[in-house]
Amino acid sequence: MSVFFTRAESWMKAHTLHDKHWIIMIILLSALLRLPFLSYPDRTLFDEVIYTNFAVHIVHEEPFFDIHPPLARIIFAGIAHNSPFELWGLPMETNKQFGDFPYETLRLFIALLGTLLPLLLYLIGRLLKYPPYAAGVVALFVVFDNALVLYSRSILPDTLLLFLNFLGFAAAIAAIQVSNKKKYRTALVLLSGIALGLAFSIKWTALAMLPIIWMIFLTARMYRAIVMTGIIVALSYLFIFSIYFTNFPQGGAVDPVLYPYNKPWIANMSFPQGTDITGIITYLPEIHSAMLRANSDPDIAKVTLQSAGPLSWPAARSSLTFWISDDGEHTIVLRGNEFLWFLTFFMILFEIGWIAMRIVHTRRWPIGRTETILLLGYILNYAPFFLIHRPMYLYHYFTAFLFLLLLVPLIAPRIESCIGSITKDRTLARVIIYFSVLLVLVNFLLASPVTYGF
């Protein structure tokens, strides 16, 4: 068995040595799992009804309120505007027909980004000097995660947020690797800042990426890049908000849209005219004050959909029902690939324990710069949710989860070594590692009925 496994392993590595093999496989598999049957179901899934109504309001130039920055809403409305429709709004419930709203086009836009996301993680893996097979495994974990697949097929902003977050991360890593080419380095720093600025213009949670980018530049002593990215993020954010108000040329009273936001201090707000630049600038503090208040208002939190908190996310003990068919026979549920999420949860616990033991024995920080940055990325994009006192959901863990996947190629060899030491059989240790990867695929297939709703 040992000889057979060694030969099989050698054959597999020989046929996955080149980037082109992995790129083709990643794109084909990702597209196959995300692009077909986007018209099904032809009903709203989870918060799709919210973003559909937001897009309709923008197209019809009707001011409204939301607790998040506006970039995703602007993009959705821009895409919808290119396909004329007569819809003026949907009841704020799931499983509602879209009418003539171009929902397939918007789902396709998100699905294309979701298709590219695993490829972006592969690129990051290669920038981190992972061999092709290690970067490829990270990408395949993204391809075969049920939660990421579902979000890649829905009119929701988080796939766009993930793509921009990790585009900024990839650009920063690339920037420190071309330090002898000033023009390329400057362009990559600009790209990193713009990507993070756009991500921050979708959700404030993207701000957790900025310290990670700054640490990357700090380790390369690129101090100007730290200042530059901070300025670019701020300017991009202000620019997006200013553009947003131009979608409402007449301004006017704000529609709360969502029942929890039907508060006097929200309903009494009024947008400035879209052509009034001075009015827009002076209105920015007011709208941000309202957004902050709505994010922390206990009365709003009480009537918001409740869900299991951050402690349940890493081990995939949380889920959200996205859709139930009229006959009750078909459902779509947001849940991660349970085996993959539990496996990575075990790996982060192993990592923390291993680091603690090494510190005790050596009195030194035991991991390198790359691993430290990735670990910090995981912590900064997960730990802050424990401090937020309103309902938070499984999709808030996505950014931290992707950082954890990027850590897998660094943690797995230690686990393999540990298993080998315990069993006195290195081949068995590798078999267990490969079998675990296979189980990720098996679990994806078993959970796919509630991912697609078939």
C-alpha positions as CSV (number, residue, x, y, z in Angstrom):
1,M,0.0,0.0,0.0
2,S,2.9,2.3,0.9
3,V,4.4,1.9,-2.6
4,F,1.1,2.3,-4.4
5,F,0.3,5.5,-2.4
6,T,3.8,7.0,-3.0
7,R,3.4,6.4,-6.8
8,A,-0.1,7.8,-6.8
9,E,1.1,10.9,-4.9
10,S,4.0,11.4,-7.3
11,W,1.8,11.1,-10.3
12,M,-0.7,13.6,-8.9
13,K,2.1,16.1,-8.1
14,A,3.7,15.6,-11.5
15,H,0.4,16.5,-13.2
16,T,-0.3,19.5,-11.1
17,L,3.1,21.2,-11.3
18,H,2.1,24.0,-13.6
19,D,-0.1,27.0,-12.8
20,K,-2.1,26.6,-16.1
21,H,-3.4,23.2,-15.0
22,W,-4.7,24.6,-11.8
23,I,-6.1,27.7,-13.3
24,I,-8.1,25.8,-15.9
25,M,-9.4,23.3,-13.3
26,I,-10.3,26.0,-10.8
27,I,-12.2,28.1,-13.4
28,L,-14.1,25.2,-14.9
29,L,-15.1,23.7,-11.5
30,S,-16.0,27.1,-10.0
31,A,-18.1,28.1,-13.1
32,L,-19.8,24.7,-13.2
33,L,-21.0,25.1,-9.6
34,R,-22.0,28.7,-9.7
35,L,-23.3,29.7,-13.1
36,P,-25.9,27.1,-14.1
37,F,-29.6,27.5,-13.2
38,L,-29.3,31.1,-11.9
39,S,-33.0,31.7,-12.7
40,Y,-34.0,29.0,-10.1
41,P,-35.8,29.8,-8.0
42,D,-37.5,32.7,-9.6
43,R,-38.3,34.0,-6.1
44,T,-36.5,36.1,-3.6
45,L,-33.9,34.3,-1.4
46,F,-33.3,35.7,2.1
47,D,-32.2,39.4,1.8
48,E,-32.5,39.5,-2.0
49,V,-35.9,41.2,-1.5
50,I,-34.1,44.0,0.4
51,Y,-31.5,44.6,-2.2
52,T,-34.1,44.4,-5.0
53,N,-36.2,47.1,-3.3
54,F,-33.0,49.2,-2.7
55,A,-32.2,49.0,-6.5
56,V,-35.8,49.9,-7.4
57,H,-35.7,52.9,-5.1
58,I,-32.5,54.2,-6.7
59,V,-33.8,53.6,-10.2
60,H,-36.9,55.5,-9.4
61,E,-34.9,58.2,-7.5
62,E,-36.7,57.6,-4.2
63,P,-34.5,58.3,-1.1
64,F,-34.3,55.5,1.5
65,F,-32.3,54.4,4.5
66,D,-29.8,51.6,5.1
67,I,-27.2,50.9,7.8
68,H,-24.5,50.0,5.3
69,P,-22.5,52.2,2.9
70,P,-24.0,52.4,-0.6
71,L,-21.6,50.9,-3.2
72,A,-23.4,47.5,-3.6
73,R,-26.7,49.3,-3.9
74,I,-25.3,51.6,-6.6
75,I,-23.9,48.7,-8.6
76,F,-27.1,46.7,-8.4
77,A,-29.2,49.6,-9.4
78,G,-26.8,50.4,-12.3
79,I,-27.1,46.9,-13.6
80,A,-30.9,46.8,-13.2
81,H,-31.3,50.2,-14.9
82,N,-29.8,48.8,-18.1
83,S,-32.8,46.4,-18.3
84,P,-36.0,48.5,-18.2
85,F,-38.6,47.2,-15.8
86,E,-41.9,48.4,-14.4
87,L,-41.6,47.0,-10.8
88,W,-42.1,49.6,-8.1
89,G,-41.4,47.4,-5.1
90,L,-41.8,44.0,-3.5
91,P,-43.3,43.0,-0.2
92,M,-40.5,42.6,2.3
93,E,-40.7,38.8,2.5
94,T,-38.8,35.9,1.0
95,N,-40.2,33.7,-1.7
96,K,-41.7,36.6,-3.6
97,Q,-41.7,36.7,-7.4
98,F,-39.5,39.3,-9.0
99,G,-41.9,40.3,-11.7
100,D,-40.1,41.9,-14.5
101,F,-37.1,42.9,-12.4
102,P,-33.8,41.6,-14.0
103,Y,-32.8,39.4,-11.2
104,E,-31.0,36.9,-13.4
105,T,-28.7,39.6,-14.6
106,L,-27.8,40.6,-11.1
107,R,-27.3,37.0,-10.0
108,L,-25.1,36.5,-13.0
109,F,-22.9,39.5,-12.0
110,I,-22.4,38.1,-8.5
111,A,-21.9,34.6,-9.8
112,L,-19.1,35.8,-12.1
113,L,-17.3,37.4,-9.1
114,G,-17.9,34.2,-7.1
115,T,-16.4,32.2,-10.0
116,L,-13.3,34.4,-9.9
117,L,-12.9,34.3,-6.1
118,P,-11.2,30.9,-5.9
119,L,-8.8,32.0,-8.7
120,L,-8.0,35.1,-6.6
121,L,-7.2,32.9,-3.6
122,Y,-5.0,30.7,-5.8
123,L,-3.1,33.9,-6.9
124,I,-2.7,34.9,-3.3
125,G,-1.3,31.4,-2.5
126,R,1.2,31.7,-5.2
127,L,2.2,35.2,-4.1
128,L,2.8,33.7,-0.7
129,K,5.2,31.3,-2.3
130,Y,3.0,28.2,-1.9
131,P,3.6,25.5,-4.5
132,P,0.9,25.1,-7.1
133,Y,-0.7,22.1,-5.4
134,A,-0.9,23.9,-2.0
135,A,-2.4,27.1,-3.5
136,G,-4.7,24.8,-5.6
137,V,-6.1,23.1,-2.5
138,V,-6.9,26.4,-1.0
139,A,-8.8,27.4,-4.1
140,L,-10.6,24.1,-4.3
141,F,-11.8,24.5,-0.7
142,V,-13.4,27.8,-1.8
143,V,-14.9,26.1,-4.9
144,F,-16.5,23.4,-2.8
145,D,-17.8,25.4,0.1
146,N,-21.6,25.3,0.2
147,A,-22.0,28.7,1.9
148,L,-19.7,30.5,-0.6
149,V,-21.5,28.8,-3.5
150,L,-24.9,29.9,-2.3
151,Y,-23.7,33.5,-1.7
152,S,-22.2,33.5,-5.2
153,R,-25.7,32.8,-6.6
154,S,-27.7,35.4,-4.8
155,I,-28.2,39.2,-5.1
156,L,-26.3,39.9,-2.0
157,P,-23.2,42.1,-1.5
158,D,-20.9,39.8,0.4
159,T,-19.3,38.1,-2.5
160,L,-18.4,41.5,-4.0
161,L,-17.0,42.5,-0.6
162,L,-14.9,39.3,-0.3
163,F,-13.5,39.8,-3.8
164,L,-12.5,43.5,-3.2
165,N,-11.0,42.6,0.3
166,F,-8.8,40.0,-1.1
167,L,-8.0,41.9,-4.3
168,G,-6.6,44.6,-2.0
169,F,-4.7,42.0,0.0
170,A,-3.2,40.4,-3.2
171,A,-2.2,43.8,-4.5
172,A,-0.4,44.6,-1.3
173,I,1.5,41.3,-1.3
174,A,2.5,41.9,-4.9
175,A,3.6,45.4,-4.2
176,I,6.2,44.4,-1.7
177,Q,7.6,41.8,-4.2
178,V,8.3,44.4,-7.0
179,S,10.0,46.9,-4.7
180,N,12.7,47.5,-7.4
181,K,10.1,48.6,-10.0
182,K,8.7,51.8,-8.7
183,K,6.0,52.3,-11.3
184,Y,4.6,48.8,-10.8
185,R,4.8,49.1,-7.0
186,T,3.0,52.4,-7.0
187,A,0.3,51.0,-9.3
188,L,-0.2,48.0,-7.0
189,V,-0.4,50.2,-3.9
190,L,-3.0,52.3,-5.6
191,L,-4.9,49.2,-6.6
192,S,-4.8,47.9,-3.0
193,G,-6.1,51.2,-1.6
194,I,-8.8,51.6,-4.2
195,A,-10.0,47.9,-3.7
196,L,-10.1,48.4,0.1
197,G,-11.8,51.8,-0.3
198,L,-14.5,50.2,-2.4
199,A,-14.9,47.3,0.0
200,F,-15.3,49.8,2.9
201,S,-18.0,51.5,0.8
202,I,-19.9,48.2,0.9
203,K,-19.7,47.4,4.6
204,W,-17.7,48.9,7.4
205,T,-16.4,45.4,8.4
206,A,-13.9,45.8,5.5
207,L,-12.0,48.2,7.7
208,A,-10.5,45.2,9.5
209,M,-8.4,44.6,6.4
210,L,-6.6,47.9,6.6
211,P,-4.3,47.0,9.5
212,I,-3.4,43.8,7.6
213,I,-2.4,45.7,4.6
214,W,-0.4,48.2,6.7
215,M,1.4,45.4,8.4
216,I,2.4,44.0,5.0
217,F,3.8,47.4,4.0
218,L,5.4,47.9,7.4
219,T,7.4,44.6,7.1
220,A,8.7,45.9,3.8
221,R,9.4,49.4,5.2
222,M,7.1,50.9,2.7
223,Y,5.9,53.8,5.0
224,R,4.6,56.0,2.2
225,A,2.4,53.1,1.1
226,I,0.8,53.0,4.5
227,V,-0.1,56.7,4.3
228,M,-1.1,56.4,0.7
229,T,-3.5,53.5,1.2
230,G,-5.1,55.3,4.2
231,I,-5.7,58.4,2.2
232,I,-7.0,56.4,-0.8
233,V,-9.5,54.4,1.3
234,A,-10.9,57.6,2.8
235,L,-11.1,59.4,-0.5
236,S,-12.7,56.4,-2.2
237,Y,-15.3,56.1,0.5
238,L,-16.2,59.8,0.4
239,F,-16.4,59.7,-3.4
240,I,-18.8,56.7,-3.4
241,F,-21.1,58.4,-0.9
242,S,-21.1,61.6,-2.9
243,I,-21.9,59.7,-6.1
244,Y,-24.7,57.9,-4.2
245,F,-26.6,61.1,-3.5
246,T,-26.6,62.2,-7.1
247,N,-28.9,59.3,-7.8
248,F,-31.6,61.4,-6.1
249,P,-31.6,64.7,-8.0
250,Q,-34.7,66.0,-6.1
251,G,-33.7,64.7,-2.7
252,G,-36.6,64.4,-0.3
253,A,-37.9,62.5,2.7
254,V,-36.3,59.1,3.5
255,D,-38.2,55.9,3.2
256,P,-37.2,53.5,6.0
257,V,-38.0,50.5,3.7
258,L,-37.4,48.0,6.4
259,Y,-39.8,47.7,9.4
260,P,-37.0,47.8,12.0
261,Y,-35.9,51.2,10.6
262,N,-39.4,52.7,10.9
263,K,-38.3,55.1,13.6
264,P,-39.2,58.8,13.8
265,W,-35.5,59.8,13.8
266,I,-35.1,57.9,10.5
267,A,-38.4,58.8,8.9
268,N,-37.8,62.5,9.6
269,M,-34.5,62.5,7.6
270,S,-34.4,64.2,4.2
271,F,-31.8,63.7,1.5
272,P,-30.3,66.9,-0.1
273,Q,-30.8,67.5,-3.8
274,G,-28.4,65.4,-5.8
275,T,-27.0,68.5,-7.5
276,D,-26.3,70.4,-4.3
277,I,-22.7,69.5,-3.6
278,T,-22.5,71.7,-0.4
279,G,-25.7,70.1,0.9
280,I,-24.3,66.6,0.3
281,I,-21.1,67.4,2.1
282,T,-22.9,68.9,5.1
283,Y,-25.4,66.0,5.1
284,L,-22.6,63.3,5.4
285,P,-22.2,63.7,9.2
286,E,-26.0,63.3,9.7
287,I,-26.4,60.2,7.6
288,H,-23.4,58.6,9.3
289,S,-24.7,59.5,12.7
290,A,-28.0,57.8,11.9
291,M,-26.2,54.7,10.5
292,L,-24.1,54.4,13.7
293,R,-27.2,54.8,15.8
294,A,-29.2,52.2,13.8
295,N,-26.3,49.7,14.1
296,S,-26.3,49.9,17.9
297,D,-30.0,50.7,18.7
298,P,-31.3,47.9,21.0
299,D,-34.9,48.4,19.8
300,I,-33.9,47.7,16.2
301,A,-31.8,44.7,17.3
302,K,-34.8,43.2,19.1
303,V,-37.0,43.1,16.0
304,T,-34.1,42.0,13.7
305,L,-33.9,38.3,12.7
306,Q,-32.1,36.4,15.5
307,S,-29.3,34.0,14.8
308,A,-26.6,32.0,16.6
309,G,-23.7,34.2,17.5
310,P,-20.0,34.2,16.5
311,L,-19.1,31.4,18.8
312,S,-21.1,29.0,16.6
313,W,-19.5,30.0,13.2
314,P,-16.1,28.3,13.0
315,A,-17.5,24.8,13.6
316,A,-20.5,25.4,11.2
317,R,-23.0,25.2,14.0
318,S,-25.0,28.1,12.5
319,S,-27.3,28.2,9.5
320,L,-29.9,30.4,7.8
321,T,-33.0,29.4,5.9
322,F,-32.9,31.3,2.6
323,W,-35.9,29.9,0.9
324,I,-38.8,27.3,1.2
325,S,-40.9,26.4,-1.8
326,D,-44.6,26.9,-1.7
327,D,-45.2,23.1,-1.3
328,G,-42.5,22.9,1.4
329,E,-40.6,20.2,-0.5
330,H,-37.6,22.2,-1.5
331,T,-35.4,24.4,0.7
332,I,-32.3,26.5,0.4
333,V,-30.2,26.8,3.5
334,L,-27.0,28.8,4.1
335,R,-24.6,26.6,5.8
336,G,-20.9,25.9,5.3
337,N,-19.4,22.7,4.1
338,E,-19.6,21.2,7.6
339,F,-16.6,18.9,7.3
340,L,-14.4,21.7,5.9
341,W,-15.4,24.2,8.5
342,F,-15.0,21.7,11.4
343,L,-11.6,20.6,9.9
344,T,-10.4,24.2,9.7
345,F,-11.7,24.9,13.2
346,F,-9.6,22.0,14.5
347,M,-6.7,23.4,12.6
348,I,-6.9,26.9,14.1
349,L,-7.1,25.3,17.6
350,F,-4.1,23.2,16.7
351,E,-2.3,26.3,15.5
352,I,-3.0,28.2,18.7
353,G,-1.9,25.3,20.9
354,W,1.2,24.7,18.9
355,I,2.2,28.4,19.0
356,A,1.6,28.5,22.8
357,M,3.7,25.4,23.4
358,R,6.6,26.7,21.2
359,I,6.6,30.0,23.1
360,V,6.7,28.2,26.4
361,H,9.6,26.0,25.3
362,T,11.7,28.5,23.2
363,R,10.6,31.9,24.6
364,R,10.3,33.1,21.0
365,W,7.5,33.8,18.5
366,P,7.6,30.6,16.5
367,I,6.0,31.4,13.2
368,G,7.2,33.5,10.3
369,R,6.0,36.8,8.8
370,T,3.5,35.3,6.3
371,E,1.9,33.1,8.8
372,T,1.7,35.9,11.4
373,I,0.0,38.2,8.9
374,L,-2.6,35.5,7.9
375,L,-3.3,34.6,11.6
376,L,-3.7,38.3,12.4
377,G,-6.1,38.6,9.4
378,Y,-8.2,35.8,10.8
379,I,-8.3,37.3,14.3
380,L,-9.1,40.8,13.2
381,N,-11.9,39.7,10.9
382,Y,-13.5,37.4,13.5
383,A,-12.9,38.6,17.1
384,P,-14.5,42.1,16.7
385,F,-17.9,40.4,16.1
386,F,-18.0,39.4,19.8
387,L,-18.1,43.1,20.6
388,I,-21.2,43.9,18.4
389,H,-24.5,43.8,20.3
390,R,-26.9,43.2,17.4
391,P,-27.7,40.0,15.5
392,M,-24.8,38.8,13.4
393,Y,-24.9,36.0,10.9
394,L,-22.8,33.2,9.4
395,Y,-21.8,35.3,6.4
396,H,-19.9,37.7,8.7
397,Y,-17.4,35.0,9.2
398,F,-16.5,34.6,5.4
399,T,-13.5,36.9,5.4
400,A,-12.0,35.3,8.5
401,F,-12.7,31.9,7.0
402,L,-10.8,32.7,3.8
403,F,-7.8,33.8,5.9
404,L,-8.1,30.5,7.7
405,L,-8.1,28.6,4.4
406,L,-4.9,30.4,3.4
407,L,-3.3,29.2,6.6
408,V,-4.1,25.6,5.8
409,P,-0.9,24.9,3.8
410,L,1.2,26.1,6.7
411,I,-0.7,24.2,9.5
412,A,-1.3,20.9,7.6
413,P,2.4,19.8,7.5
414,R,2.6,20.2,11.3
415,I,-0.5,18.1,11.8
416,E,0.9,15.5,9.4
417,S,4.1,15.4,11.3
418,C,2.2,15.1,14.6
419,I,0.1,12.2,13.2
420,G,3.3,10.5,11.9
421,S,5.0,10.8,15.2
422,I,2.1,9.3,17.0
423,T,1.4,6.4,14.6
424,K,5.1,5.9,13.6
425,D,3.8,5.8,10.0
426,R,4.4,8.9,7.7
427,T,2.5,7.3,4.9
428,L,-0.6,6.8,7.0
429,A,-0.3,10.5,8.1
430,R,-0.4,11.6,4.4
431,V,-3.3,9.2,3.7
432,I,-5.3,10.8,6.5
433,I,-4.5,14.3,5.1
434,Y,-5.6,13.3,1.5
435,F,-8.6,11.5,2.8
436,S,-9.7,14.6,4.7
437,V,-9.5,16.6,1.4
438,L,-11.7,13.9,-0.3
439,L,-14.3,14.2,2.5
440,V,-14.6,17.9,1.8
441,L,-15.8,17.0,-1.7
442,V,-18.1,14.3,-0.4
443,N,-19.7,16.6,2.2
444,F,-20.2,19.2,-0.5
445,L,-22.1,16.7,-2.6
446,L,-24.2,15.5,0.3
447,A,-25.2,19.1,1.3
448,S,-25.7,20.3,-2.3
449,P,-29.6,19.7,-2.3
450,V,-30.1,22.5,0.2
451,T,-27.4,24.7,-1.4
452,Y,-29.3,24.7,-4.8
453,G,-32.8,23.9,-3.6
454,F,-33.4,21.0,-5.9
